[in-house]
Amino acid sequence: MKLLEPGATLDGFVVDACIHSGGMAHIYSIHYAATATHGQSDPGFPMAMKVPRMANGDGAENIVGFEVEQQILQSLKGSHVPRFVAAGDLMRVPYLVMEYVQAKPLQHWLDQRRETRQPIDPATIARLGAAVSRGVHSLHQQNVVHHDLKPANVLIRDDGSAVLLDFGLSYHGHYPDLLAEELRKAIGSPVWMAPEQVVGMRGDPRSDIFAIGVMLYELATGELPFGDPQTDGGLRQRLWMDPPPPRRYRPDLPPWLQEVILRCLAPEAVGRYPSAAHLAAELANPEQIRVTERGTRTKGTSWRVHFKRWIKAAGLSYKPSPLPTVQIDEVPIVMVAVPFKGATDATHFSLRTAAQRSLGSRPGARLACVTVISPSETSSTEAAKSEANVHTRYLELLRHWAQGIDTEQHQLSLHVLESGDVAQALLDYARGNHINVIVIGAATHGLALQRIVHTVPMKVAMAAPSTVILVKAELPFSALAKVRVS
Amino acid sequence: MVNLARSTRELLTCVKTFTTPRSASNRLAYDLFKSHAFGIVKLALLSDIHSNVQAFDACVADARARGATQLALLGDFVGYGADPSAIVQRVMAMVDEGAWAIKGNHDEMACHVPPVSANQARGEVTAAWTHAQLSESELTFLDALPLTHQDGSLLLVHASADSPERWRYVYDARGAGTSLTAAVGLSADIRYVFCGHVHEQTLYYQGRGHDLLQFMPTPDVPIPLPSHRRWVATVGSVGQPRDGRAEAMYTLFDRDASALTFVRVPYDHSRAAAAIRAAGLPAFFADRLARGE
């Protein structure tokens, strides 16, 4: 379709200006015409209209990506995607009207880096990475895999949250994949495409984690981990090759960040973070990341290892993926609320048993140990009660509590939250971190007082975004001494 | 009042334009007009009922509760199950009220019972019994059913549109492709081919390549089926699911929204099984209902 002039109308919408001319589509800012047949008033947020570029005579097959985006955007909910407003008839006037999100693309940080020649500080990279991961996880929870994440498609709002754009290459587990064909071909943007996408596999949420890894690599080093391959052979390199460690380009990069980036870029999906929520949890707590040799190395992988992988990769071919939600449900994040005030050993023992049981036999499950302390416990004037000191003390208590939990199979993180409202603090944490199961003590958090007040476990159970397991303490150890053999 | 007058005027214009659709481009508009004018907006597709009254009643009730305005019955009303006459009576009443019905291989077999042979298939075992249960008028009704039914862009057939009388199974993308090619040969307007016969719910669609692709649907999720593409769906079996689950299957097509929803309905399969045993039919036909095989 030819460029629309300001003032032009289309299906009851008036064009204000062309705000973007991409290779595939024009994007216009628009508003409803006063005499719109829809009888609609403006929805309360600015709107953008995406109109695919089509040469005369182009048929439907040339705008499959547009059709896919229409379907998927209509199905998506939540704050990490632009809100859907309207879609034009694909055969008559194809267009898509959505919320115009005012936010900066991730590309902005890369451009700034190039202009100022100043590296981006690791804390900022972690913050951006965690925000993108949370947005991506919310897609995966809706059975959608983006498959085309890149710095131009990821926006960051002023409040730090991410919005994802452009679902033209995306995959919806509940809809037929219109982009598929019998001879599975690579679909995606070469720079950011995951190895399994190269062999035509679609629908694995961990493909998006690979793309996040490429973006983090760019933010950290200004380089592309696998270049911008133009040939099939070049594209296939990532099936067996590790990229140069980021610390080779930037020796001052903290090992934890290299650890995260290289884990995202593992050639086999199983070597990456099992879900984007896990990645977000890791980036939100850099100081607790377990750094291995991968995080510190500055030399590339040996040719022997690459050769072995190359042989293995030669046999790789298309395999269908299970539904995205099924995959991420396999690797839940369990949150356990551990109280210390007035809690007995028996309570701690029962909580630990319940937490272990909830992690179950799933090797990828992750445990977040959370304790909530009152703001009155810290003080800005007394050194002994300084926030840092108090937090360190509680982290130590949590670490002690967690002894005996299998940390080889399960990632573990420890968190001290400060709040006067224990239930609200736990709920906020659970919502913000995509927690799948909350384990909470019944007695210690005052279930017995339920008849008198809304106690913490009941408040949590009623408002929780997930399953809640209420743990009753086993027989207290103190009672054991009283048991007599008669 | 203004709205009413306006819609009446629109309707009259439509009637003038579309009472006889001449061109293919008029055809889609005609479909739309017809579906609005006669309320054929939500179509319930039920197939392979196999004399299972409990499952059939449960599916029809579910479809009505979901706002189905037109029933399409895709054949194999009888065979295997214990209540052939009750089912045919229901189907006859529904057809009187405007439901579409077509013939399946088991209906054909019940009318023209094949001679007993040593290696006859399971279905044929019950054909003679079924024949004996049905009255003359019920048999006449079954035998007179058409093999296909076309309504605008929609073609209904029990098995494959490629020689419907040969009852070819649409088990994979290739079979679906053959059926679709034959359907388009009948009429270039056809966009949707809905069939039964295989007792499973599957959607076949056009991807980027030439051949059709198979898609395994999740029950209860409306799937967009825009009419600029062509689609083949096997709607599943009401009376004898064979995918390891006992719930009856049927499929809803919302023509207004071009959305297809595969549905599963729990029903009292123990009563259906008890009826099979009480009728003295082989226990195998009763046992398989609980296991969905």
Interface residues (C-beta under 8 A of the other chain):
Chain A: A60 E61 V64 E67 Q71 L90 M91 G173 H174 Y175 P176 D177 L178 L179 A180 E181 E182 L183 L323
Chain B: L203 Y205 G207 R208 G209 H210 D211 L213 F215 P217 T218 V221 I223 P224 P226 H228 R229
